[in-house]
């Protein structure tokens, strides 16, 4: 049977962590350790994505940001897989019903999306307080904030439903590997030296 996590506690923790980066995770919980890792790398990824779009920095600084983005994105996706593995370990003794449905989205992927929505809500809420940006900006961001809150609520309900159905044998999900080929020196032809010479030279096709 599943324990340690539900949508309400997850949303509360995501929001609290954005206000306090030192907020601890529940003790002795491998699942929460990976939830924390996923949320932390989403936060770092968000900040680096903003930094990479500066117009006052040189190409070297932007390239460094892009490399950090790749690193955080890889670690974020790794955490999603470990979340799924931790959840499936708890579900190991559940007998599936004959008509159990396969969920195309894993619980870990939903938790990742909820983390990103927490970030969007946090930063959109900050925009609604920017009085110097003008009334139109504030009104636009307020409307967007309401939509983001509704989206997160709906997704949280879907997560709770999947967790409940998985715990009762009416649904299941699998761990899917992301296989981020561009980060793997053995799979990216630009990293193992097999990119076409014409492309390496920058020549037009």
C-alpha positions in Angstrom: 0.0 0.0 0.0 1.2 3.5 -0.8 2.3 5.7 2.0 4.2 9.0 2.6 2.7 11.0 -0.3 -0.6 12.5 -1.5 -1.4 15.5 -3.7 -2.3 17.9 -0.8 0.9 17.2 1.1 3.0 17.4 -2.1 1.5 20.8 -3.1 2.0 22.2 0.4 5.6 21.0 0.4 6.4 22.4 -3.0 5.0 25.8 -2.0 6.7 25.8 1.3 10.1 24.8 -0.2 9.9 27.8 -2.6 9.7 30.1 0.4 12.3 28.2 2.4 15.1 26.4 0.5 16.2 24.7 3.7 12.9 23.1 4.4 13.6 19.4 5.2 11.9 16.4 3.6 10.2 13.7 5.7 12.9 11.7 7.4 13.8 8.1 6.3 11.8 8.4 3.0 13.6 7.5 -0.2 10.6 8.7 -2.1 10.7 12.2 -0.6 14.4 12.4 -1.1 13.8 12.1 -4.9 10.8 14.4 -4.7 13.1 17.0 -3.1 15.8 16.4 -5.8 13.3 16.8 -8.6 11.9 20.1 -7.1 15.4 21.4 -6.4 16.6 20.8 -9.9 13.4 22.3 -11.4 14.1 25.5 -9.3 17.8 25.6 -10.4 16.7 24.9 -14.0 14.1 27.8 -13.9 16.7 30.3 -12.6 19.3 29.2 -15.2 16.7 29.4 -18.0 16.1 33.0 -17.0 19.8 33.7 -16.8 20.5 32.2 -20.3 18.2 34.8 -21.8 20.2 37.8 -20.8 21.0 40.3 -23.5 23.9 41.9 -21.5 26.1 38.8 -21.3 28.7 37.4 -23.7 28.5 34.2 -25.6 30.7 32.4 -23.1 28.3 33.2 -20.2 25.3 32.0 -22.2 27.1 28.8 -23.2 27.9 28.1 -19.6 24.2 28.6 -18.7 23.2 26.2 -21.4 25.5 23.6 -20.1 24.1 24.0 -16.6 20.6 23.8 -18.0 21.4 20.4 -19.6 22.9 19.2 -16.3 19.9 20.2 -14.2 17.5 18.8 -16.8 19.2 15.5 -16.7 19.2 15.3 -12.9 15.5 16.4 -12.9 14.6 13.6 -15.2 16.7 11.1 -13.3 14.8 12.1 -10.1 11.4 11.4 -11.9 12.5 7.9 -12.7 13.7 7.3 -9.1 10.3 8.6 -7.8 8.5 6.1 -10.0 10.8 3.3 -8.8 10.2 4.2 -5.2 6.4 4.2 -5.7 6.4 1.0 -7.7 8.5 -0.6 -4.9 5.6 0.2 -2.5 3.1 -1.3 -5.0 5.0 -4.5 -5.5 2.5 -6.6 -3.6 -0.6 -5.2 -5.3 -2.5 -7.7 -7.5 -3.9 -6.1 -10.6 -7.5 -6.6 -11.7 -8.0 -8.1 -15.0 -9.3 -4.8 -16.4 -6.6 -2.6 -14.8 -5.7 0.3 -17.0 -2.2 1.3 -18.0 -1.6 5.0 -17.3 0.5 6.5 -20.1 1.8 9.1 -17.7 3.6 7.9 -14.6 3.1 9.3 -11.1 6.6 10.6 -11.2 5.9 12.6 -14.3 2.8 14.1 -12.7 4.9 15.0 -9.6 7.4 16.7 -11.9 4.7 18.7 -13.6 3.3 19.7 -10.2 6.7 21.0 -9.2 6.9 23.1 -12.4 3.4 24.4 -11.8 4.4 25.4 -8.3 7.2 27.4 -9.8 4.9 29.0 -12.4 2.4 30.0 -9.7 5.2 31.4 -7.4 6.7 33.5 -10.1 3.3 34.6 -11.6 2.2 35.6 -8.2 5.3 37.8 -7.9 4.3 39.5 -11.2 0.8 40.4 -9.8 2.6 42.4 -7.1 4.6 44.5 -9.6 2.6 47.8 -9.4 5.4 49.6 -11.3 4.7 47.4 -14.3 1.2 48.9 -14.8 -2.4 47.9 -14.2 -2.7 45.9 -17.5 0.3 43.8 -16.7 -1.0 43.1 -13.2 -4.5 42.2 -14.5 -3.0 39.9 -17.2 -0.8 38.1 -14.7 -3.7 37.8 -12.2 -5.8 36.0 -14.8 -2.9 33.7 -15.7 -2.3 33.0 -12.0 -5.9 31.9 -11.6 -5.6 29.5 -14.6 -2.4 28.1 -13.3 -4.0 27.4 -9.9 -6.9 25.7 -11.6 -4.5 23.6 -13.7 -2.5 22.5 -10.7 -5.7 21.6 -8.8 -6.9 19.4 -11.7 -3.5 17.7 -12.1 -3.3 17.1 -8.3 -6.7 15.3 -8.5 -5.5 13.2 -11.4 -2.4 12.2 -9.4 -4.5 11.2 -6.3 -6.7 9.2 -8.6 -3.8 7.4 -10.2 -2.2 6.6 -6.8 -5.5 5.4 -5.4 -6.2 3.2 -8.4 -2.7 1.8 -8.4 -2.9 1.0 -4.7 -6.2 -0.9 -5.3 -5.1 -2.7 -8.5 -7.2 -0.8 -11.0 -4.4 1.1 -12.7 -0.7 0.7 -13.1 2.3 2.5 -14.6 5.8 1.6 -15.7 9.2 3.2 -15.3 10.2 4.6 -18.7 13.7 5.7 -19.3 14.2 9.2 -20.8 17.3 8.3 -22.8 18.5 11.9 -23.1 20.7 11.2 -26.1 22.2 14.7 -26.3 23.7 14.3 -22.9 25.3 11.0 -23.5 28.8 11.0 -25.0 28.2 7.6 -26.4 25.0 8.6 -28.3 25.5 12.2 -29.4 27.4 12.2 -32.7 28.8 15.7 -31.9 30.4 14.3 -28.8 31.8 11.0 -30.1 33.1 12.6 -33.3 30.7 11.2 -35.9 28.9 14.3 -36.9 29.0 15.0 -40.6 32.2 17.0 -41.5 30.0 19.5 -43.4 28.0 20.2 -40.3 31.1 20.4 -38.1 32.6 23.0 -40.3 29.4 25.0 -40.3 29.1 24.9 -44.1 25.7 25.3 -45.7 24.2 22.0 -47.0 
